[in-house]
Amino acid sequence: MPLAPDRRLQLRIAGALALVVGLNAVLIAAIAWSGATVLSASGRSAIEPGLPAAVGTVLACAVGLVAVQARYGSRRAVSGLDLEDVDGGGDGPRNVASRVRRLATQADVPVPSVAVADRPEPGCLTVGRQRSPTIVLTTGLLEELDDDELEAALAHEIAHVANRDLPVVTAVAATVAIGDRLLERERLLRRVLENTVLIALVTGIGVVVFAVPILVLGVVYLAVSAVARTVLGANAIVLGLFSRTREYAADRGASRLTGNPAALASALEALGEGARPRTDARVDASATLGIVPRSLALEATADDGTDESWVERFFPSVSFELIGEPNRFERAVIGIGTRIHARLLAPAAAGARRLLGWRPATHPPATARIERLRTLERRRRE
């Protein structure tokens, strides 16, 4: 049966697209304003167009940037993966190509090409343009799912094509990637700032020598951090507008195509295990585009400059235990220290962890998706 685009999803996609254009317009305007400020400070005359011309130029550039993001952004999500294209005449491992052709024909959508990534993490996502999409599967997914679950996962990706959400979610994934890069720059600047301050304190005279660099680094760090958190907040609004509806609509479409909601629920249970590893809190394009929010980026190396370890250095765990029986003065000091830690330091550390570790949700909770699918399965059997 042909799959018609979900009308409710289309409305939310339109709103998300407007927000993405607006976010890109703000970024372009900020860059243009910064350039004009630098030119003015250097004594050079900057071009001062009228307000209508400036607004029109910024919007045109923003629309063009979103178009470029929608066309090429999703490819960046898999640019670091070793992809093996399944030839048009072959079926590939576990006949994935023939499964995709049959499901696409059934849904009356363009037949996506298929590529397999040699990755142990089970995952799949759809990249490319609306008229020529590509479904990327990992070898981990092919090993993890049984036939019915694999069919359901492929049907989920076909439903995304039928719902025509690929261009917009690709542009959103590109803005998510921008936020991710900004967070990486923030962490790098923080490490440089910490090391510079440490050198200044150890050398003594370095406090005077490094005063200006420390001030400049601090200002740049605060600016990058503010922009990164602003982009994260904007991404949260955009993703919140349509990410849940997008995934729920694809789940419903997959259930219609396969007639087996339970298989997709089982696949989500299998794929959802460890989908949010605690060692890597980044939100990148592959996590945004995937059937579950699992990053398929190359493994992150151990980094003692993560947000959590940075918080722990400034808010270390405190123990007030003493060897032997404390006297009255020591008991008073322990009591005061315990209260200060409980009322000030511990809440501050918890707040810093939440702030620095917060990332926008790219998918609805797997439990909610599974429960909806099981409800569909119960209705199907009635």
Steps between C-alpha positions, in 0.01 A plus 500: 500500500638846414598713800368856498700770682384565856317837485562586863868430450507721190373798702762445767770462236400838355536657843834330558623618160409859588692470827805352324498788251468745789790341688723515193395861445602589855838331457562678168393834647733448798793422270424803282469728804830370640672564168358852479613570858854382424512718188379802693755441777780479242401835352361360178158600383247219498216481252180618663201376298150600591298287738278339232804410289687362801204289616438373148865409451519317832180305432612411147834376634321305775266331253796416276695359794205285607465374141868400500460335841194309380682381189837404645464505879396139548803373310719646773325272747655199327811662354725328753350155447642235270192444284459212258233570240273211410504467121172551319504145369579338834308461820782548747521331840170348614334618176471856630485653152207284389322571829543874447380480139190308600414735787562812287281364220231416753515855644519658151817699572836527320704186560791591729846366437654295780841528664649293781740644757743269674411612851424286807230739626156397372344792315344621178419840353397660173718760330506679167231687311128434502506373140812286543530391863743246638430270793814435701513185714773384732631147519408512867134547409510211253640277774265625773154480338307199377319503165175656622684765702726584205196533274338735752813715534525536122129583481557773760759663272271464197227674699733797553538524123123480456447776758744725310676606817852426378599850371390681815643249745825513302514877544422456869777240527739753346412759765543232766846432355578874525407491867715190549802669341448807719495281810827342389653848460364590843672200658826579318494863612426392856802269507725774357365750753549258791857420396585867451367590845690207652828609338443857617438389858796260512753746359382792713616774264285336235195654663615836362635365172192292421241746631397625156496154332296364790253788467471454123461123531238545769296741289525274192407196707193673644394616152541154344324339796209744473463438126528122546230497769281728287531263204425207731188677625387578146562139400291387796209717381529378141537135596220527754272641233506198272741226616237310700237533228756398236597178674146410602382554141779280364416231757135506390601490134731204559220318682268556204760376252590183688171439682713404799536778763640247749804441278590869501446516877736205538755666269488821703556302818804331346639821351420716800731315738796730557376753245614783727848406622599698807856540376396708200232761556538665162205554275612461140336461163500120496321491836241747370434306178508146640211275595627529859716782642829314473804678361678316221797739512843358556568407859595791720830461675527527873508866594562626848367838393138393479228705661461257790870484587524880473218536751662244731826696501326814624246322723686193631343253736569598859548262793487632855601178673783520752725234647421462866241678712461867396502766768234768539674744264549235231136394529393862451722535193367172357142613559556835328683336209230239458226764489694716250560200276140379521336841452742673262766285334296186427203690344742716299682192369171328413378811318827532308480134395143543380583820311816376333367150433162604363429414136173531307308177447513389136239223541200428720567249780533145371258381768229733368556384142490134603181550701327665203605215273372242745170687512483479119577128522218444749256689277614298198423174678158608624 
